[in-house]
Amino acid sequence: MIEDDSTRCSVLLIDDESFAQDIIAHGLKGCVGHQLVYESDSSRAVDLARQVDATVVIVDLRMPGGVDGFDVIASLRAHPDTHDIPVILLSSEDDPDIKAKAFAIGASDYMVKWPDPRELVARVRHHSGACIARRERDQAFASLRRSQEELAASQSALQQAQKMEAIGQLTGGVAHDFNNVLQIIGGNLQLLRMVGGLSDAGRSRVEMALAGVERGAKLASHLLAFARRQPLQSIVIDPGHLLRELDDMARRLLDANTFVRSEIAADLGSTVIDPNQLNNVLLNLVINARDAMPGGGTLTIRATNIGPGDERPAEVASDDFVMIEIADTGKGMPPDVMARAFEPFFTTKPTGQGTGLGLSMAYGFVKQSGGEIVLRSEAGMGTSVRIYLPRSSAAPQVASEHPYHLPLAGGLETILVVEDEEDVRSSTCGILSALGYDVLEAGDAAQAAAIIEQGRHIDLVFTDVVMPGPLTSLQLGEIVRSKLPECEVLYTSGYAEGVLTHEGKLDASVHLLQKPYHPEALSARIRHLLRRARRAAGKPSNATHFGLM
């Protein structure tokens, strides 16, 4: 016969007379699936009841040694692990006063020695079944409570993700328009500086205004990073090299009262990431840690490999990761601050001492890179930020540096500028004309395609990514490759919006200059592409250098 939990009876008998075991054992022969454990020492009742997982305890009323059945009942009811076990008090006295006292203390039943086997089995099965049912009910309620807590946590996480996504869409759109405005302001200021003829006071004012444009561009870049709209130039890197450089920089940033501890695994794996963006994120985390420890403390830079079997937070998938941790022993965060820590512009720093974009930028960048970021903090106990980046089996690459810091260089080539914002187009064309280029301009991709169809010789097309009209910038790029195979295409955008990117990452064949851009960056990128095209065609380079006023 197959037994289930409903027929299982675990009976503990406490009686100082050993023959009681034989009588009860004989009486329980008709009880299917029972086990009987006998103990003469009443002081062991609680321990044994827990050990054998008793579903019924039968205890004799009168026992020597000063401990009777009432005391056993009281001790069982007092312990949290045994307080709900049914207890049958066994006595030779059929006294109503004793029965009343027994039930008042907590007895579940009262039997007079020696009960008929049928009655004994019936009562034991009844109480054991009730005990098992009660335990199953409690387990079900506990499971339901855990499920409700998990559901509440999932709903909270979903609401947080939806809120962050909504904020991300808003900030991405704002950054797009903001970058175009900055390009108009910066482009005209830079053109004014290039043309020259400014007094010392005028030149100083222009430089101050350009510094403001630079600050605005950095702010927009952080917003795009949070919104996960920042085009990433991802390559396979060895993060250990970057972290060792960070260690040196952290020691220069922190005061003498702060100790820097590095724990970087010797066999740290590679990861596919934008190294410049990762460096910015880690540097911001170090600065946050410094600000959280005004009186000094310990900054820990830790990195290790995390495999499928290694311990990790619940929100991190069971894949191979490179885990990077920046931890401090500073003042930490209370729960209400932690709940908003990744929101853009949320900061606990005094006005003017923080933008509230450091953690939000880290959040967006890590998510866009396919990783996870986990924040742990407690008021007075410090803060830990762990970044989990997917591990790569590929060999690390050496990041190629674009020559953005060369002097202004122009040429005699023909450049077609495609931009729907008239003020942006005007300032850009002015800069390129000042550099000696023959500049053509178009208000959208369709106009640019018409110019190409006319048979005009064009060396490079400099086009915005997102424009109105029937033709997209990508379709324009296809036309250029088809009609002008030797012509280079350089894209620009304040907000890529996924047009040129796949999962937020640029293809290696796509050349993108983000708005707002400097004349130096624009000229260097154009000369780089034109030199590459001339080398491919076997022609000599043709460039003229211009010095800034």
Beta strands, then each sheet from edge to edge (+ up, - down):
strand 1: 9-14
strand 2: 34-39
strand 3: 56-60
strand 4: 87-91
strand 5: 109-112
strand 6: 235-237
strand 7: 258-264
strand 8: 270-273
strand 9: 297-306
strand 10: 321-328
strand 11: 372-378
strand 12: 382-392
strand 13: 408-410
strand 14: 414-418
strand 15: 438-442
strand 16: 460-464
strand 17: 488-493
strand 18: 501-502
strand 19: 505-506
strand 20: 512-514
strand 21: 544-546
sheet 1: 2+ 1+ 3+ 4+ 5+
sheet 2: 6+ 8- 12+ 10- 9+ 7+
sheet 3: 6+ 8- 12+ 11-
sheet 4: 13+ 21-
sheet 5: 15+ 14+ 16+ 17+ 20+
sheet 6: 18+ 19-
end
